[in-house]
Amino acid sequence: MKRKELLKTIPLAGTERGIITIARVEEPYGEETPPVVSIGISLKGDPDNPDWKVHIPYENLPEVIEVLREEYERFKK
């Protein structure tokens, strides 16, 4: 059974009410499927009904984080 634990809510830059949500989702695709990190964007500020979301398997997190850090450093220059 799918279970979701909200880890953090972050205000979405450039919006009045928008938020970014980061959650851990257990069994996202049915029984015994591995957990994922879910990143959602809600322009209305509703953490339960994001306008967009992506599920990232835990095995892919290190590489995703590395690319995001590299891009952030490039953006800051």
N, C-alpha and C positions, 0 to 999 in steps of 0.2 A: 504494500500500500504506500502510495506516494506521501512523503512527509517533508515539510519545508521548515527550515529554521532561519529566520531573518538574522543576518549577522551585522549589517550596517545599512543605514540610510544616509545618503549624502545629498546636499542641495545641488541641483543641476545648474551650473553656471549659465548665465544669459537668459534665464527664465524667471518668472515670478513665483511659480508654485512647483516647478518640475523637480523631480528627485531621481537619484540613481539608487537602486537597491541591490544589495549583494546578499545572497542566501545560499545555504547548503540544501540540496534536494536529495533525499534518500529515495531509492527505487523510482527514478523519474520516468522510466519506460516500462514499468511492470515489475513483478516480483523478481528479486535477486539481481536486478540490474545495478551496476555500480553507481555511487553517488556522484553528483556534479555540482559545480558552482554555477549558480544562476545569477546573471547580471541583467537587471531590468531598468528601463527608462520609462518614467511616467511623467508626462507633461502636465497632468492634472494633480500630481502629488498623491496618487492612489497606489500604495505599495502592493496591493492585492490584484491590481489590474493594469500592468504595465502596457504601454503602447508598443514597446519592443522588448525582446529579451533574447539572451543567448545562453546556452548551456555549455559549460566547458568541463570536460572530464578532468579529474584531479591529475591524471598523468600528463596532461598538456599544460598545466598551470605554469611550471617553471619557464617554458619557452615563451608562453604568452606574456608573462610578467617581464621577461628579458626584453622582448620587442617593445612593450609599452614603455619601459624605462628608457630604452634607446631613443624612441620617438619623442619622449618628453624632454630628454636632454637636447635633442636637435631643435625642438620647438623653442626652448629657452634661449637659444643663441641669437 
